[in-house]
Amino acid sequence: MLKMDYDRALYYTHRSEWDNLLILMVRTKDHFLAKKIEHFLHAYNFEKDYRVIEKHLYSLLRYIEHANGIIDQEMGYGSMYETMY
């Protein structure tokens, strides 16, 4: 299930588990997620400008949030913000 991939990507990113994030990048069926992870890991390892690393990190996190939101809508859960207010 893809939702588990997004949860794992978020967890590995939060915990700075780059090896596990790399493994997830290879195993996931979501090509957009794999590409976002690839760009972030490449920037993290080779980029000297922190703004570029930050840009790729935020891009990855935004995609994870977007994909989780779509899955939640398809499953009829609604967003976290809808249930709070």
N, CA, C and O of each residue as an XYZ file, in Angstrom:
340
protein
N       0.846     -1.182      0.000
C       0.000      0.000      0.000
C       0.888      1.240      0.000
O       1.883      1.296      0.722
N       0.534      2.215     -0.795
C       1.345      3.413     -0.913
C       1.318      4.274      0.349
O       2.309      4.937      0.660
N       0.200      4.276      1.082
C       0.123      5.108      2.283
C       1.254      4.757      3.244
O       1.827      5.635      3.890
N       1.567      3.482      3.333
C       2.652      3.065      4.206
C       3.989      3.634      3.715
O       4.845      3.992      4.524
N       4.166      3.718      2.399
C       5.390      4.309      1.847
C       5.527      5.773      2.261
O       6.619      6.226      2.603
N       4.423      6.506      2.229
C       4.472      7.921      2.601
C       4.757      8.078      4.089
O       5.520      8.954      4.496
N       4.144      7.230      4.888
C       4.403      7.279      6.333
C       5.857      6.938      6.637
O       6.490      7.574      7.480
N       6.371      5.945      5.956
C       7.784      5.574      6.148
C       8.717      6.689      5.694
O       9.701      6.993      6.368
N       8.411      7.296      4.556
C       9.254      8.386      4.062
C       9.285      9.533      5.072
O      10.343     10.103      5.338
N       8.140      9.864      5.625
C       8.072     10.918      6.624
C       8.866     10.532      7.871
O       9.618     11.348      8.404
N       8.704      9.310      8.331
C       9.409      8.835      9.518
C      10.916      8.830      9.293
O      11.664      9.342     10.126
N      11.372      8.260      8.181
C      12.802      8.188      7.902
C      13.410      9.578      7.751
O      14.541      9.814      8.174
N      12.664     10.488      7.153
C      13.167     11.855      7.005
C      13.271     12.531      8.353
O      14.263     13.197      8.647
N      12.244     12.360      9.175
C      12.251     12.964     10.517
C      13.392     12.417     11.366
O      14.004     13.163     12.130
N      13.683     11.132     11.244
C      14.713     10.486     12.060
C      16.092     10.510     11.405
O      17.050      9.973     11.962
N      16.200     11.125     10.231
C      17.461     11.195      9.470
C      18.026      9.809      9.173
O      19.236      9.592      9.248
N      17.156      8.895      8.844
C      17.573      7.538      8.486
C      17.709      7.452      6.965
O      16.847      6.911      6.273
N      18.816      8.003      6.470
C      19.000      8.150      5.027
C      19.129      6.809      4.329
O      18.671      6.668      3.195
N      19.743      5.807      4.978
C      19.862      4.487      4.345
C      18.485      3.874      4.112
O      18.216      3.338      3.037
N      17.623      3.950      5.105
C      16.268      3.418      4.956
C      15.469      4.211      3.927
O      14.662      3.645      3.189
N      15.694      5.523      3.879
C      15.018      6.350      2.877
C      15.457      5.950      1.471
O      14.646      5.924      0.545
N      16.733      5.643      1.318
C      17.253      5.188      0.028
C      16.622      3.851     -0.379
O      16.245      3.664     -1.536
N      16.511      2.939      0.569
C      15.872      1.644      0.286
C      14.418      1.847     -0.113
O      13.936      1.213     -1.051
N      13.718      2.728      0.594
C      12.335      3.036      0.244
C      12.245      3.622     -1.164
O      11.327      3.298     -1.917
N      13.192      4.479     -1.514
C      13.207      5.082     -2.841
C      13.254      3.998     -3.921
O      12.585      4.116     -4.948
N      14.027      2.966     -3.698
C      14.174      1.896     -4.680
C      12.936      1.001     -4.723
O      12.553      0.526     -5.793
N      12.307      0.767     -3.568
C      11.210     -0.200     -3.489
C       9.828      0.364     -3.772
O       8.926     -0.394     -4.130
N       9.632      1.661     -3.626
C       8.285      2.209     -3.776
C       7.808      2.124     -5.219
O       8.600      2.191     -6.159
N       6.503      1.975     -5.373
C       5.886      1.947     -6.705
C       5.521      3.356     -7.182
O       5.183      3.549     -8.350
N       5.592      4.338     -6.279
C       5.272      5.726     -6.616
C       6.531      6.396     -7.178
O       7.463      6.716     -6.441
N       6.534      6.596     -8.473
C       7.725      7.147     -9.126
C       7.981      8.600     -8.730
O       9.131      9.035     -8.684
N       6.921      9.350     -8.445
C       7.103     10.736     -8.009
C       7.764     10.784     -6.638
O       8.647     11.608     -6.398
N       7.337      9.902     -5.741
C       7.959      9.831     -4.415
C       9.418      9.439     -4.544
O      10.279     10.024     -3.886
N       9.703      8.466     -5.374
C      11.089      8.034     -5.576
C      11.943      9.183     -6.099
O      13.081      9.357     -5.663
N      11.410      9.958     -7.017
C      12.169     11.074     -7.599
C      12.401     12.176     -6.564
O      13.483     12.760     -6.507
N      11.382     12.459     -5.746
C      11.528     13.470     -4.691
C      12.593     13.034     -3.678
O      13.413     13.845     -3.246
N      12.576     11.761     -3.305
C      13.584     11.248     -2.382
C      14.963     11.330     -3.015
O      15.926     11.731     -2.362
N      15.061     10.953     -4.277
C      16.345     11.000     -4.981
C      16.916     12.419     -5.004
O      18.098     12.615     -4.724
N      16.089     13.400     -5.332
C      16.565     14.786     -5.390
C      17.008     15.274     -4.014
O      18.023     15.959     -3.889
N      16.246     14.921     -2.989
C      16.619     15.346     -1.640
C      17.938     14.701     -1.206
O      18.833     15.396     -0.725
N      18.068     13.387     -1.370
C      19.284     12.706     -0.930
C      20.503     13.193     -1.702
O      21.588     13.327     -1.135
N      20.329     13.454     -2.979
C      21.449     13.977     -3.767
C      21.869     15.353     -3.253
O      23.057     15.623     -3.076
N      20.901     16.204     -3.020
C      21.217     17.543     -2.504
C      21.857     17.444     -1.122
O      22.823     18.150     -0.836
N      21.332     16.585     -0.277
C      21.851     16.444      1.087
C      23.311     15.993      1.076
O      24.111     16.445      1.896
N      23.651     15.106      0.152
C      25.010     14.559      0.120
C      26.011     15.404     -0.660
O      27.206     15.363     -0.366
N      25.550     16.166     -1.643
C      26.494     16.828     -2.528
C      26.384     18.342     -2.595
O      27.307     19.005     -3.069
N      25.298     18.891     -2.141
C      25.077     20.336     -2.274
C      25.707     21.071     -1.097
O      25.604     20.628      0.047
N      26.355     22.188     -1.381
C      26.965     23.001     -0.328
C      26.047     24.125      0.140
O      26.206     24.652      1.242
N      25.100     24.482     -0.696
C      24.170     25.552     -0.360
C      22.982     24.972      0.404
O      22.216     24.178     -0.141
N      22.833     25.366      1.650
C      21.774     24.820      2.494
C      20.387     25.145      1.950
O      19.445     24.380      2.159
N      20.254     26.269      1.258
C      18.940     26.632      0.705
C      18.453     25.604     -0.311
O      17.254     25.336     -0.398
N      19.367     25.034     -1.070
C      18.998     24.017     -2.060
C      18.545     22.739     -1.346
O      17.554     22.120     -1.736
N      19.270     22.357     -0.314
C      18.887     21.181      0.477
C      17.508     21.399      1.081
O      16.652     20.516      1.034
N      17.302     22.571      1.645
C      16.031     22.906      2.273
C      14.897     22.879      1.248
O      13.801     22.404      1.546
N      15.158     23.384      0.052
C      14.147     23.391     -1.011
C      13.716     21.975     -1.358
O      12.523     21.708     -1.502
N      14.670     21.068     -1.494
C      14.343     19.683     -1.832
C      13.675     18.960     -0.667
O      12.799     18.122     -0.882
N      14.073     19.270      0.547
C      13.423     18.678      1.715
C      11.961     19.100      1.778
O      11.078     18.260      1.950
N      11.700     20.394      1.640
C      10.329     20.884      1.692
C       9.497     20.363      0.524
O       8.300     20.119      0.675
N      10.115     20.195     -0.621
C       9.411     19.629     -1.769
C       8.988     18.189     -1.473
O       7.866     17.793     -1.790
N       9.873     17.415     -0.875
C       9.553     16.042     -0.492
C       8.428     16.014      0.539
O       7.486     15.233      0.409
N       8.521     16.854      1.552
C       7.504     16.875      2.604
C       6.149     17.328      2.073
O       5.115     16.792      2.470
N       6.151     18.318      1.172
C       4.887     18.772      0.579
C       4.244     17.651     -0.249
O       3.027     17.468     -0.219
N       5.065     16.914     -0.977
C       4.518     15.823     -1.780
C       3.923     14.739     -0.881
O       2.843     14.223     -1.168
N       4.611     14.393      0.192
C       4.097     13.386      1.122
C       2.757     13.840      1.692
O       1.814     13.053      1.768
N       2.674     15.107      2.090
C       1.422     15.636      2.634
C       0.314     15.596      1.580
O      -0.815     15.205      1.876
N       0.635     15.995      0.369
C      -0.341     15.989     -0.727
C      -0.835     14.570     -1.006
O      -2.040     14.342     -1.119
N       0.084     13.624     -1.115
C      -0.291     12.243     -1.429
C      -1.117     11.634     -0.304
O      -2.088     10.926     -0.568
N      -0.751     11.894      0.930
C      -1.541     11.386      2.056
C      -2.938     11.994      2.047
O      -3.912     11.306      2.351
N      -3.045     13.263      1.704
C      -4.349     13.916      1.632
C      -5.235     13.286      0.579
O      -6.431     13.102      0.808
N      -4.675     12.953     -0.568
C      -5.444     12.319     -1.638
C      -5.912     10.937     -1.205
O      -7.059     10.563     -1.447
N      -5.038     10.186     -0.572
C      -5.421      8.844     -0.109
C      -6.520      8.947      0.936
O      -7.471      8.166      0.916
N      -6.397      9.910      1.854
C      -7.426     10.089      2.880
C      -8.769     10.449      2.260
O      -9.806      9.963      2.711
N      -8.766     11.294      1.231
C     -10.017     11.656      0.559
C     -10.635     10.453     -0.131
O     -11.852     10.270     -0.095
N      -9.797      9.629     -0.762
C     -10.307      8.446     -1.445
C     -10.906      7.448     -0.457
O     -11.861      6.741     -0.777
N     -10.334      7.399      0.744
C     -10.823      6.466      1.754
C     -11.955      7.079      2.582
O     -12.553      6.401      3.417
N     -12.247      8.366      2.349
C     -13.356      9.012      3.017
C     -13.043      9.535      4.403
O     -13.957      9.802      5.182
N     -11.759      9.687      4.727
C     -11.394     10.178      6.051
C     -11.493     11.683      6.165
O     -11.761     12.186      7.256
N     -11.291     12.416      5.102
C     -11.226     13.871      5.188
C      -9.855     14.262      5.724
O      -9.057     13.407      6.108
N      -9.598     15.542      5.744
C      -8.294     15.985      6.223
C      -8.309     16.183      7.713
O      -9.371     16.285      8.326
N      -7.140     16.237      8.294
C      -7.004     16.467      9.718
C      -7.627     17.799     10.115
O      -8.217     17.913     11.190
N      -7.503     18.786      9.274
C      -8.021     20.118      9.589
C      -9.549     20.155      9.582
O     -10.162     20.900     10.346
N     -10.161     19.344      8.710
C     -11.624     19.307      8.669
C     -12.192     18.729      9.957
O     -13.245     19.173     10.415
N     -11.526     17.758     10.547
C     -12.037     17.132     11.763
C     -11.761     17.984     12.987
O     -12.444     17.840     14.001
N     -10.785     18.861     12.916
C     -10.437     19.688     14.056
C     -11.390     20.865     14.213
O     -11.656     21.298     15.334
N     -11.909     21.391     13.097
C     -12.711     22.617     13.157
C     -14.132     22.374     12.740
O     -14.941     23.302     12.734
